[in-house]
Amino acid sequence: MTAPRRPASAAPPAGRGPGGGNRRHPGPRPRPFRGLARHSCANLASGKGQGRGFESASPSAPRLPALPLAFKLERRGGACGASDYNSQHATLWAAAAYSGATVSAICRGKKGGEREERFSWPHAIFIGSSFGKLSHLYHSKESRELISLELFATSNRYSSNSPNYRIFSTRSTIKLEYEGTLFTEWSVPEICFVLNKSSPRTELRCSSPGVHAIKPIVTGPDEEERNLFVDSSHTCFLWYYRVRHFFNNLTQVISVWVYDPENADPDELLGSAEEPSINSIVLSTQMATLGQKPIIHTILKRKAYVSNEKMKKGTWHIMVPMTRDDALKEIRGNQVTFQDCFIADFLIVLTFPLLTIPEIPGSLPISSPRGSQLMVSWDACVVASVVLVTDMETFQTNDSFHTWTRIRVPPGSLSDAERRSVADVIISRDGVFFLTNGVLYQKSFRGFLKLGRILNLPNGGITGISSRKWCWVKYLSKAKERRSNFAVWTENEVYLEYILLKFARLVTTTELKNILNLSVTATLTIHSVEYTGHPLEVAVFLSYCTICTVTRKIFLVIYNEDTKQWVSQDFTLDAPIDSVFVPYFVFSALPGLILWNKHSIYYCYHNFTFTGILQTPAGHGNLSMLSNDSIIHEVFIDYYGNILIKMENNVIFYSKINTRDVVKLHLWTNNTTRTFVLLSTSGYTYFLYALDNGTIQIQDYPLSLETRSVAFTTKDKCPYMAFHNNVARVFYFLDKGETLTLWTQIIYPENTGLYVVVESYGPKILEESHDISFEAAFGHCTKTLTITFYQNVDYEGLYDYFEMQHNNTGLVMVQLRPSEYSKTCPIAQKVFQIAVGCDDKKFIAVKGFSKKECHHHDFSYVIEKSYLRHQPAKNLKVRYIWKKYGCPLRLDFTEKFQPVIQLFDDNGYVKDVGANFIVWEIHGRDDYSFNNTMAQSGCLHEAQTWKSMIELNKHLPLEEVWGPENYIHCFSYAMGKPGDLNQPYEIINSSNGNHIFWPLGHSGMYVFRVKILDPNYSFCNLTAMFAIETFGLIPSPSVYLVAAFLFVLMLLFFTILVLSYFRYVRIYRKYIYKPLHNPQRKHKKN
């Protein structure tokens, strides 16, 4: 099903009930009004007829300022009554008094007829609040009669034609909208032009850049004023893209064109266009004529893809490979202008196509309990893949709810109560997982499955599930094991889920007592489990108490999935025994989190050294007091450090990591709609609306503009002018002998003394060197810090080489941040990883060898036994495998050969290798040698050779007898024995001139393996294979051998000649004296 993308100016339709309440599904009645409608004349002063749970108002109740609420009052003559309360949502109720509120009332007389009245209620008593359509009772001292009052929250907002408010400038058309019934007109600056000043929905244009105050004038309490920051940018156009997937070659073709948001078709503005509009075709063609051409840049691997075809119908087509580990891409163009306007870069997430679980006819909905808030789970690395659980249905999307499907379960798989009791949900590559009544279920393409003992999970008693919040595509794991996808826990056990639905128990509370040295008699339970900002760590919050009646302590331990170690953190929280806290780790190098209950937000930053409660401008930490007694529903944190706290009534508070306070943002949507704040694939926030009719809609939210508007009012300023760095990646690999040099720069006003803080978290395996430069001019200071990360360890000649390598490899998290910070600063800190160890994408190859320059075929050949190292009894027949060995290099056996080793990674060629390396023939041939001797190579004692290393390591296969782990050089008197230095030197490098030479008496096929021998070159075991085929004319033998051979040959010739002569003579003589034919004579008859 396709969800229409709501224009930002369009409000979510409010049903007859508040965001999910209607006559058909009224939802639960809040406790304060139970039984209230049964009494025709409930007495507020005495509390009679108020029903169970009602809190009567008193003069001591707090007097709060008037809220921007539009009141609709119905007075039914002298009779008192209350209209129906239609809501699916309930919140906290508290008594409060409001004075001087102007009420717009529609009064109906007993004889019919209506008239509108506006009057003040100096002693109006506000009974409660919710974010639905409310029926409140007000008491007037003058009339002493009860009235029915309905409250609707009002809101005003704005939008532009540019998606995600990317362009908000003097060229933009700003759409204003007021939601409410008391609107009079818009108050705008004189330099701005409004299309219809008295219309609740109108358009605004501001000809001058700057901050413009926009405010709706209403009959009633004043509405809040917004300060719109209108830019004068020369960025006017945007990229539009569509993707087609080709599974036959695992590629994706991105169709790209340019469009102008102010002159685009509605389909382009909604993101549903399949081809460019006429205006976009003309614009793209004109830009292409001026030299414009889009380029797809990948953020992680730093690759670039361009179109190899000419533009067709105003569209470029770019082919990119499907990938999971390089999904973050950006569409950029050349610096080409048209009418002094540039094209804005466009960030996208493009991975393998994701499919949603199809809806099977006849299936039944699965949902949360009636009246519950929205529950959402998303894929940390593909934020467009989301699952949403409401109290009516469950929805899934793979494109940020531009389209969506329903997730339902087969009939009979769950009871009706179980289907409506979803407590939590998680989406992962293995499907969607529901937690219902303590049991975990999986919904996937294969069906609906109950998970239990058969998969190493408990059959019941599961109290929570949790998945990763932050995406780390690359990370280093020394254990070479896959990390977990999500965690499952009971009160006493923690389980981790791995790919292909494999569960493993991580720990029990009994084991944790031993690890933490806790009392055996104390009560220890698992409060919650949460993944940290580290790619390999899991945090477990423990509830500890000895006398569990009033309070308990919350402890925190962190488990590293790579090192298999538990570390107790400096975190302790005293809490009531029945309290519930929700943790959320922020995106930072050092462990840091926020923790909230219903009313307050606790923060713990900088590895739990900077802690407290987020304070409101009123000087306290209770957010409910500033949101009409609503409670916290959602906390949203993004990669830039922005923190949004959304209350159940859609009031939003804003903070930033590393700060101590929050501010209340402008009301964006009414309090009758169920909403959730999510992150789009472009890195922007949007509102998700769950409507009463069972559908989903989305709306872009201008977080940056809203926070700047509030900051302009509060005079909050960032302490520095700019914070720059050259950290281009989030993941760096450091191998042996390599260094990483980065710089960061901060510009700030004089006499403030700011600086850059460099913090790291992880094993202490790196050293740092800092170089600071300072410059001051025109009242501003520029401080530049250059940091070099390196490792200073010598791995040569160690007996415990592999252990030393293991101890000096690992993952180090690093962050750069200013020493001071505020909510108005654009970015909180720069976080990245440095992985010290072997990059599995790194490999070596011998220059000049390929698999494309020969006929592709396998063949067999025979190696004579005398040419083999181990001297077997028979010749060796070998099969040449072309795919494995590649094309052999043909050399005349008079030519010497020195391999040139080249280093590559996943981005291609890196450099030529200058380190020492060795070669050997993999089938055991040793009928080759080296032209350099040990003496010629400068050895001071006998160098290592294949023969000597085989003698020392007879128990090992040939490829393991000699390597960097046991290499000892021959250039020191202190190591080794003098020996015979006239032996061949069997170690090669790019500068020692050592070559391989071949026997001249025969040709042959050699398959070599090369290995890097230098122990200080790489953590990787770098090897490569290459094949050489020798050929040529066999040289002539010695003169004596030739003369002897000729003499024997001539002697044999003459002997045969003489013997043949005498033989011929005998035959000749025989037939001379004896005729060949005797004539027959006739005899006479007597």
Salt bridges, closest charged atoms under 4 A:
GLU74 OE1 - ARG76 NH2 3.30
GLU74 OE1 - ARG108 NH1 3.48
ASP84 OD2 - ARG23 NH1 2.94
GLU114 OE2 - ARG108 NE 2.87
GLU116 OE2 - ARG118 NH2 3.10
GLU117 OE2 - ARG115 NH2 2.49
GLU145 OE2 - ARG75 NE 3.72
GLU177 OE1 - ARG157 NE 3.31
GLU177 OE2 - ARG201 NH2 3.27
GLU179 OE1 - ARG157 NH2 3.30
GLU224 OE1 - HIS666 ND1 3.34
ASP260 OD2 - ARG171 NH2 2.59
GLU262 OE1 - ARG205 NH2 3.87
GLU274 OE2 - ARG242 NH2 2.98
ASP325 OD2 - LYS301 NZ 3.15
GLU330 OE1 - ARG332 NE 2.78
GLU359 OE2 - ARG408 NE 3.88
ASP391 OD1 - ARG674 NH1 2.55
GLU393 OE2 - ARG406 NE 3.83
GLU393 OE2 - ARG408 NH2 2.27
ASP416 OD1 - ARG419 NH2 2.90
GLU481 OE1 - LYS564 NZ 3.14
GLU493 OE2 - ARG505 NH1 3.09
GLU530 OE2 - LYS469 NZ 3.09
GLU561 OE2 - ARG468 NH2 2.92
ASP574 OD1 - LYS553 NZ 2.72
ASP661 OD2 - LYS823 NZ 2.91
ASP700 OD1 - ARG5 NH2 2.32
GLU706 OE1 - ARG226 NH2 2.96
ASP716 OD2 - LYS823 NZ 3.52
ASP735 OD2 - LYS842 NZ 2.82
GLU738 OE2 - LYS842 NZ 3.71
GLU759 OE1 - ARG817 NE 2.89
GLU768 OE1 - HIS770 NE2 2.87
GLU796 OE2 - HIS969 NE2 3.79
ASP840 OD1 - LYS841 NZ 3.83
GLU921 OE2 - HIS923 ND1 3.47
ASP927 OD2 - ARG925 NH2 2.75
ASP927 OD2 - HIS1002 NE2 2.91
GLU951 OE1 - LYS954 NZ 3.45
GLU1029 OE1 - ARG890 NH1 3.24
